[in-house]
């Protein structure tokens, strides 16, 4: 062995180098700050072919600057989403509080499987999930949960518990031909399809319930579907209520879904389905659960108070959910991955548990505190609890209320201004979140009347195709001609989740996740539409 080279490796890469690491981090921060002085970047030139045929690895050991140089072109070529002109999708900038938590986590690099691998970081996860559970379920007796690699995995946990409840032993024996079903809304996230397929239930056994115009699951049709499935001797494992749909922020009535599922299951002598809430986007409404609307201590505008009142009402429904998915890396302004799966009652996690004998190198695992006994992953990063606790306590409850209220206020401002334009129609007027979806038609058309005819079933297929083509063409025209110095970057969806007459509705979309996006940008969106 080349002993000097070995010592160089240890000294350079495994011994604390505060001066060098701080200098490189300052260089990265300087690049980030420089990026902030420029316009939002379009995707830079990408050459996947070169990347795949030339995955270079240096032959000789280098130093930390070599490590920096290897990744810097890609760091510079990745947009940070820090510009207030970014309104494309459910993605916002990560806060500095989250950054502090992430850096602390990366320095220690704990694995949240057991105390042996994580030590007090495991304790931090318990603290984080309990804080979130008390916020969402509102001081439930015995909650618990874990941070996961993403919202899809969190939804998978909820579905799996449901399957085990209605088909005990499925973890060991499999489905064995049992007729198992799950239920979601037509506006639910496509990850639910992935979950049904990966769990072996099959996507054909996942039933989608149409939504009403507010993008909420139609409860009458949910009851009809449950009765039809039970009549056909199908075991309904779970019902997913969406708390903030991705495109339009539709919110399902969780309390009524719980009532209906209990009544139908009891009527047919079946175990009650797991009521799981996909709150990946909408969970932040819970920050208003105790806001005093009469005193209005944060002096929110009067016309915003009805929205906050509705947010409080919706959030109260989460108290009867069995489990919930949240994504802190969305409107929590945290770093990826910041997803969590939470259960209202810790005892539900027994459906996922394995024995210590099945994992011999975790023989010290204690089911009272070590998630390794029930988690899908063996290794889990601690970024979630570190960024969540740093953010919750750095920003504080009133800080969160101000941030979320600002997002709601800007979304409502855009809705109001669009509604005043005859040739525009807001498709999610009755939702209360930070997302806005709308139609833009050529001047001279009355978009409100056209949409009313659509809902009344008075548009032919040819007319519907013509109007939706116009919506798409005008979006593409604005996208091509927008002034990058002034105009927000919007996005387009081919289906918002509400399907009057079975027709998918395309729409322009803006999502107010960036706290720096203000009313002047909203007003410029309207001006850019008028200029079309």
ZAMARGU-4260 file (C-alpha; in steps of 0.2 Angstrom, whole numbers, plus 5000, padded with zeros to 4 digits):
<rodrens>
0) 5000/5000/5000 | 5006/5018/4996 | 5005/5024/5014 | 5008/5043/5010 | 4993/5042/4997
5) 4982/5033/5010 | 4986/5047/5023 | 4982/5060/5010 | 4965/5052/5007 | 4961/5052/5026
10) 4967/5070/5028 | 4958/5077/5013 | 4942/5067/5013 | 4939/5060/5031 | 4946/5074/5042
15) 4937/5090/5046 | 4942/5104/5034 | 4932/5119/5040 | 4941/5132/5031 | 4941/5123/5014
20) 4923/5117/5015 | 4917/5134/5021 | 4926/5142/5006 | 4918/5130/4994 | 4901/5133/5002
25) 4903/5151/5000 | 4907/5149/4982 | 4891/5140/4979 | 4882/5153/4989 | 4890/5166/4978
30) 4884/5157/4963 | 4867/5156/4970 | 4866/5174/4973 | 4873/5178/4956 | 4859/5168/4949
35) 4846/5178/4959 | 4852/5193/4949 | 4847/5186/4933 | 4830/5181/4925 | 4823/5164/4928
40) 4833/5152/4918 | 4827/5141/4904 | 4833/5124/4904 | 4851/5124/4899 | 4858/5113/4885
45) 4858/5095/4890 | 4867/5081/4882 | 4861/5064/4890 | 4870/5054/4877 | 4887/5061/4882
50) 4883/5059/4900 | 4879/5041/4897 | 4894/5036/4886 | 4907/5046/4896 | 4904/5044/4914
55) 4921/5050/4918 | 4930/5045/4935 | 4947/5053/4938 | 4961/5041/4940 | 4971/5049/4954
60) 4965/5056/4970 | 4962/5074/4970 | 4956/5087/4983 | 4940/5095/4988 | 4941/5108/4974
65) 4941/5093/4961 | 4925/5087/4970 | 4917/5105/4968 | 4922/5106/4949 | 4914/5089/4946
70) 4897/5095/4950 | 4898/5114/4948 | 4892/5115/4930 | 4876/5105/4934 | 4874/5115/4950
75) 4874/5131/4939 | 4863/5123/4926 | 4849/5119/4939 | 4837/5133/4943 | 4834/5136/4961
80) 4816/5141/4960 | 4820/5157/4970 | 4813/5169/4957 | 4796/5176/4961 | 4791/5174/4943
85) 4791/5155/4945 | 4772/5150/4946 | 4773/5134/4937 | 4770/5120/4949 | 4769/5114/4967
90) 4787/5118/4970 | 4794/5133/4980 | 4811/5139/4986 | 4817/5130/5002 | 4819/5142/5017
95) 4835/5146/5026 | 4828/5138/5041 | 4827/5122/5032 | 4844/5124/5025 | 4851/5125/5043
100) 4843/5109/5047 | 4849/5100/5031 | 4867/5106/5034 | 4867/5100/5052 | 4859/5083/5046
105) 4872/5081/5032 | 4887/5084/5044 | 4881/5069/5055 | 4873/5058/5041 | 4862/5048/5053
110) 4852/5033/5047 | 4834/5033/5055 | 4833/5014/5056 | 4837/5012/5074 | 4845/5021/5089
115) 4862/5012/5085 | 4863/5021/5068 | 4855/5038/5072 | 4856/5040/5091 | 4847/5057/5096
120) 4842/5060/5078 | 4829/5045/5080 | 4822/5055/5095 | 4821/5071/5084 | 4810/5061/5071
125) 4798/5056/5085 | 4798/5074/5091 | 4794/5080/5073 | 4781/5067/5069 | 4772/5071/5085
130) 4772/5089/5082 | 4765/5087/5065 | 4752/5074/5071 | 4746/5086/5084 | 4745/5100/5072
135) 4735/5089/5059 | 4725/5077/5070 | 4724/5091/5083 | 4731/5083/5099 | 4727/5065/5096
140) 4731/5053/5110 | 4744/5042/5103 | 4750/5047/5086 | 4766/5041/5077 | 4774/5041/5060
145) 4789/5041/5049 | 4798/5051/5036 | 4798/5043/5019 | 4807/5046/5002 | 4791/5054/4995
150) 4772/5056/4995 | 4770/5041/4985 | 4778/5030/4998 | 4768/5038/5011 | 4752/5034/5002
155) 4758/5016/5000 | 4759/5015/5019 | 4741/5020/5021 | 4735/5008/5008 | 4745/4994/5015
160) 4738/4996/5032 | 4721/4996/5024 | 4724/4979/5015 | 4731/4971/5031 | 4715/4977/5041
165) 4703/4969/5028 | 4714/4954/5024 | 4724/4949/5039 | 4740/4941/5035 | 4742/4948/5017
170) 4759/4953/5021 | 4764/4935/5023 | 4752/4925/5012 | 4749/4938/4999 | 4731/4942/4992
175) 4728/4924/4987 | 4715/4929/4974 | 4705/4939/4987 | 4694/4953/4979 | 4702/4969/4986
180) 4698/4987/4981 | 4703/5005/4984 | 4694/5021/4981 | 4701/5038/4976 | 4693/5054/4968
185) 4696/5058/4949 | 4706/5072/4955 | 4718/5062/4965 | 4736/5061/4962 | 4742/5048/4949
190) 4753/5040/4963 | 4738/5031/4969 | 4738/5021/4953 | 4757/5017/4956 | 4752/5011/4974
195) 4738/5000/4968 | 4750/4992/4956 | 4765/4990/4967 | 4755/4982/4981 | 4748/4969/4969
200) 4730/4974/4971 | 4730/4980/4953 | 4726/4997/4945 | 4710/4990/4939 | 4704/4988/4957
205) 4707/5006/4961 | 4690/5015/4958 | 4689/5034/4954 | 4675/5044/4960 | 4670/5059/4950
210) 4672/5076/4958 | 4660/5091/4959 | 4664/5108/4953 | 4674/5112/4969 | 4685/5098/4964
215) 4679/5088/4980 | 4674/5069/4979 | 4656/5067/4976 | 4650/5059/4992 | 4634/5052/4984
220) 4644/5043/4971 | 4656/5037/4984 | 4641/5029/4994 | 4635/5021/4978 | 4652/5013/4974
225) 4654/5006/4991 | 4637/4998/4991 | 4641/4991/4974 | 4657/4984/4979 | 4651/4976/4995
230) 4636/4969/4986 | 4649/4960/4974 | 4658/4953/4990 | 4673/4965/4987 | 4683/4970/5002
235) 4687/4989/5001 | 4704/4991/5009 | 4705/5010/5009 | 4698/5026/5003 | 4710/5040/4999
240) 4703/5058/5003 | 4713/5071/4994 | 4717/5087/5004 | 4723/5099/4991 | 4723/5092/4973
245) 4739/5095/4964 | 4732/5106/4950 | 4717/5115/4959 | 4718/5112/4978 | 4702/5103/4979
250) 4698/5097/4996 | 4688/5081/5000 | 4676/5081/5015 | 4686/5069/5026 | 4673/5069/5040
255) 4659/5064/5029 | 4670/5051/5020 | 4673/5043/5037 | 4655/5043/5041 | 4650/5035/5025
260) 4663/5022/5025 | 4659/5017/5043 | 4640/5016/5039 | 4642/5006/5023 | 4654/4994/5031
265) 4643/4991/5046 | 4628/4988/5034 | 4637/4974/5025 | 4646/4967/5040 | 4663/4972/5033
270) 4678/4979/5041 | 4679/4998/5039 | 4691/5004/5025 | 4707/5014/5030 | 4703/5032/5028
275) 4719/5039/5022 | 4722/5057/5018 | 4734/5063/5004 | 4737/5080/5011 | 4754/5082/5002
280) 4750/5099/4996 | 4736/5105/5007 | 4741/5100/5025 | 4747/5118/5028 | 4729/5124/5031
285) 4731/5117/5048 | 4741/5131/5053 | 4725/5141/5054 | 4716/5128/5066 | 4717/5140/5081
290) 4717/5157/5072 | 4705/5169/5081 | 4695/5176/5066 | 4686/5189/5077 | 4702/5197/5085
295) 4712/5194/5069 | 4729/5197/5078 | 4739/5197/5062 | 4728/5210/5053 | 4724/5200/5038
300) 4713/5209/5025 | 4694/5207/5029 | 4691/5199/5012 | 4704/5185/5016 | 4695/5180/5033
305) 4682/5170/5024 | 4695/5159/5016 | 4704/5157/5033 | 4687/5152/5041 | 4685/5139/5027
310) 4702/5133/5029 | 4699/5130/5048 | 4683/5120/5044 | 4692/5109/5032 | 4707/5106/5043
315) 4695/5100/5057 | 4690/5085/5046 | 4708/5078/5048 | 4705/5074/5066 | 4695/5058/5061
320) 4707/5052/5047 | 4716/5036/5051 | 4732/5041/5042 | 4739/5056/5032 | 4753/5060/5020
325) 4761/5077/5020 | 4775/5084/5009 | 4785/5097/5019 | 4796/5100/5003 | 4781/5108/4995
330) 4772/5122/5004 | 4783/5119/5019 | 4797/5127/5009 | 4808/5113/5015 | 4822/5102/5007
335) 4819/5085/4998 | 4814/5073/5005 | 4802/5080/5017 | 4788/5068/5016 | 4780/5060/5031
340) 4767/5047/5034 | 4757/5049/5050 | 4745/5038/5059 | 4731/5044/5071 | 4734/5029/5082
345) 4751/5021/5085 | 4743/5004/5086 | 4739/5004/5067 | 4758/5002/5064 | 4757/4984/5070
350) 4750/4979/5053 | 4766/4983/5046 | 4778/4976/5059 | 4791/4962/5057 | 4800/4953/5071
355) 4817/4956/5076 | 4822/4938/5071 | 4818/4944/5053 | 4832/4957/5054 | 4846/4949/5063
360) 4858/4964/5062 | 4845/4975/5070 | 4843/4963/5084 | 4844/4978/5096 | 4828/4986/5088
365) 4815/4991/5100 | 4797/4993/5092 | 4793/5006/5105 | 4805/5018/5097 | 4814/5011/5082
370) 4805/5012/5065 | 4815/4999/5057 | 4803/4986/5064 | 4789/4992/5052 | 4797/5004/5038
375) 4798/4999/5020 | 4816/5006/5019 | 4830/4999/5029 | 4840/5015/5027 | 4831/5032/5029
380) 4839/5049/5029 | 4836/5061/5043 | 4834/5076/5032 | 4815/5076/5035 | 4815/5078/5054
385) 4830/5090/5054 | 4823/5102/5041 | 4805/5101/5048 | 4810/5105/5066 | 4822/5119/5061
390) 4808/5126/5050 | 4793/5125/5062 | 4803/5133/5076 | 4813/5145/5066 | 4798/5152/5057
395) 4785/5149/5071 | 4766/5147/5071 | 4762/5165/5067 | 4776/5166/5054 | 4768/5151/5045
400) 4751/5159/5046 | 4757/5174/5037 | 4766/5164/5024 | 4751/5153/5020 | 4739/5168/5020
405) 4750/5178/5008 | 4749/5163/4996 | 4730/5162/4998 | 4729/5181/4995 | 4738/5181/4979
410) 4728/5167/4972 | 4712/5175/4976 | 4718/5191/4969 | 4722/5182/4952 | 4705/5174/4953
415) 4696/5190/4955 | 4705/5199/4941 | 4702/5184/4929 | 4684/5183/4933 | 4682/5201/4928
420) 4688/5197/4910 | 4674/5191/4899 | 4685/5179/4889 | 4693/5171/4905 | 4685/5158/4916
425) 4692/5152/4933 | 4689/5133/4935 | 4693/5132/4953 | 4684/5147/4960 | 4678/5138/4975
430) 4694/5131/4981 | 4704/5139/4995 | 4722/5135/4991 | 4737/5144/4982 | 4733/5136/4965
435) 4723/5144/4951 | 4717/5135/4935 | 4708/5145/4921 | 4703/5146/4903 | 4708/5160/4891
440) 4698/5161/4875 | 4700/5174/4861 | 4692/5191/4864 | 4674/5191/4859 | 4670/5175/4867
445) 4661/5174/4883 | 4670/5161/4893 | 4658/5161/4907 | 4643/5157/4896 | 4653/5144/4886
450) 4658/5135/4902 | 4640/5135/4909 | 4634/5127/4892 | 4648/5114/4895 | 4641/5110/4912
455) 4624/5109/4906 | 4628/5097/4892 | 4625/5109/4878 | 4641/5109/4869 | 4645/5097/4855
460) 4661/5087/4854 | 4666/5099/4840 | 4663/5114/4850 | 4672/5108/4865 | 4687/5103/4855
465) 4687/5120/4847 | 4687/5129/4863 | 4700/5119/4872 | 4711/5120/4857 | 4710/5139/4858
470) 4714/5138/4877 | 4730/5128/4873 | 4735/5139/4858 | 4734/5155/4868 | 4744/5147/4882
475) 4757/5142/4870 | 4757/5160/4862 | 4760/5168/4879 | 4773/5156/4883 | 4783/5160/4867
480) 4780/5179/4868 | 4781/5182/4886 | 4794/5195/4892 | 4806/5186/4903 | 4810/5201/4913
485) 4792/5204/4919 | 4781/5189/4915 | 4778/5175/4927 | 4781/5157/4921 | 4764/5148/4921
490) 4761/5130/4917 | 4747/5120/4908 | 4737/5104/4913 | 4727/5093/4902 | 4715/5088/4916
495) 4711/5097/4932 | 4701/5083/4939 | 4683/5089/4936 | 4675/5081/4921 | 4658/5088/4917
500) 4650/5076/4905 | 4665/5065/4906 | 4676/5078/4897 | 4693/5082/4904 | 4696/5100/4906
505) 4713/5108/4901 | 4718/5124/4910 | 4731/5137/4912 | 4739/5136/4930 | 4748/5147/4942
510) 4754/5141/4959 | 4758/5154/4972 | 4771/5144/4982 | 4785/5157/4982 | 4783/5170/4996
515) 4792/5183/4986 | 4778/5183/4973 | 4768/5199/4976 | 4753/5208/4969 | 4763/5217/4955
520) 4767/5200/4947 | 4748/5195/4948 | 4743/5211/4939 | 4756/5208/4926 | 4749/5191/4923
525) 4733/5199/4919 | 4741/5212/4908 | 4750/5198/4898 | 4734/5190/4895 | 4726/5206/4889
530) 4741/5208/4877 | 4737/5192/4868
</rodrens>
